[in-house]
Amino acid sequence: MWEYNNGTVRYIFKVKGKKHQNSKVKKMASIDIEEVQNIRDFVEYAVTENRLKQGLDKMKELCVPYEKSSTGIYVKWAYNDVIKEEQDTIVKNKIDPKKIGSYISKKAKNFWFNYLDNI
């Protein structure tokens, strides 16, 4: 414990040394900034507004209600469509499909929520 009293206010802090740290991580994982930018560029190229609008039509075709509880179905469709239709681009650019999922999902989810908010 560490205490500081400036005369009017008393501050108490709990301080832990290295022996009691929760994390045992000695080295942080490195981030490949070029890879992240490559993924972002790919998602910008592949996850277009037209593709996302096509997903709206697909939801209607599948009789999926336009509501927030259907978000997972919509996002899964968007991911699968990108992976299927852009396979050659993914391979050509050496992009790991597992690493682009969260980026596609975020863009699709934002589009879906924005659409739901405006209908």
C-alpha positions in Angstrom: 0.0 0.0 0.0 1.1 3.5 -0.7 -0.6 6.5 0.8 -0.4 10.2 -0.1 -2.0 12.9 2.0 -2.0 16.4 0.6 -3.7 17.9 3.6 -7.3 17.9 2.3 -7.5 14.6 0.4 -6.0 11.2 1.3 -5.1 8.9 -1.6 -4.4 5.3 -1.1 -2.9 3.1 -3.9 -2.3 -0.6 -3.9 1.1 -1.3 -5.5 2.4 -4.7 -6.5 6.0 -5.7 -7.2 7.2 -8.0 -10.0 6.7 -11.1 -7.8 2.9 -10.5 -7.7 2.2 -9.5 -11.3 -0.7 -11.2 -12.9 0.9 -11.5 -16.3 3.9 -13.7 -16.8 4.5 -12.5 -20.3 8.1 -11.6 -20.8 8.0 -10.7 -24.5 5.0 -9.1 -26.3 3.9 -10.7 -29.6 5.2 -8.7 -32.5 2.7 -7.2 -34.9 3.4 -7.2 -38.6 2.2 -3.7 -39.6 2.5 -4.5 -43.3 0.4 -7.6 -42.9 -2.3 -5.6 -41.0 -2.3 -3.0 -43.7 -2.5 -5.6 -46.4 -5.6 -7.1 -44.7 -7.2 -3.7 -44.3 -6.6 -3.0 -48.0 -8.1 -6.3 -49.0 -11.2 -5.8 -46.8 -11.7 -2.3 -48.3 -11.4 -3.8 -51.8 -13.6 -7.0 -51.2 -16.2 -5.9 -48.7 -18.0 -3.4 -50.8 -21.3 -1.7 -50.3 -22.7 -3.6 -53.2 -21.7 -6.9 -51.7 -23.2 -5.9 -48.4 -26.4 -4.9 -50.1 -26.4 -8.3 -51.9 -26.4 -9.8 -48.4 -29.6 -7.9 -47.5 -31.2 -9.6 -50.5 -29.9 -12.9 -49.4 -31.4 -12.5 -45.9 -34.7 -11.7 -47.5 -34.4 -14.8 -49.8 -33.7 -16.9 -46.7 -36.6 -15.4 -44.8 -34.3 -14.1 -42.1 -35.9 -11.2 -40.2 -34.2 -7.8 -40.4 -33.4 -7.4 -36.8 -30.3 -7.3 -34.5 -30.8 -10.9 -33.5 -30.0 -11.9 -37.1 -26.6 -10.2 -37.1 -24.7 -13.5 -36.8 -26.4 -14.9 -39.9 -25.7 -11.8 -41.9 -22.1 -11.5 -40.8 -21.5 -15.3 -41.5 -23.0 -14.8 -45.0 -20.7 -11.8 -45.7 -17.6 -13.7 -44.5 -18.4 -16.8 -46.5 -19.2 -14.8 -49.7 -15.9 -12.9 -49.5 -13.9 -16.1 -48.9 -15.7 -17.9 -51.8 -15.7 -15.1 -54.3 -12.2 -13.7 -53.5 -10.3 -16.9 -53.1 -7.9 -16.1 -56.0 -7.1 -12.7 -54.5 -6.6 -14.1 -51.1 -4.1 -16.7 -52.4 -2.3 -14.2 -54.7 -1.8 -11.8 -51.8 -0.9 -14.6 -49.3 -3.6 -13.6 -46.9 -4.6 -16.0 -44.1 -8.4 -16.3 -44.2 -8.4 -16.8 -40.5 -6.9 -13.4 -40.0 -9.4 -11.5 -42.1 -12.5 -12.8 -40.4 -12.7 -10.1 -37.7 -12.1 -7.3 -40.2 -14.9 -8.6 -42.5 -17.2 -9.2 -39.5 -16.7 -5.7 -38.2 -17.4 -4.0 -41.5 -20.5 -6.3 -42.2 -21.8 -5.8 -38.7 -21.5 -2.0 -38.9 -23.3 -2.0 -42.3 -26.1 -4.3 -40.9 -26.6 -2.1 -37.8 -26.6 1.1 -39.8 -29.1 -0.4 -42.2 -31.4 -1.6 -39.3 -31.2 1.8 -37.7 -32.5 3.4 -41.0 -35.4 1.2 -41.9 
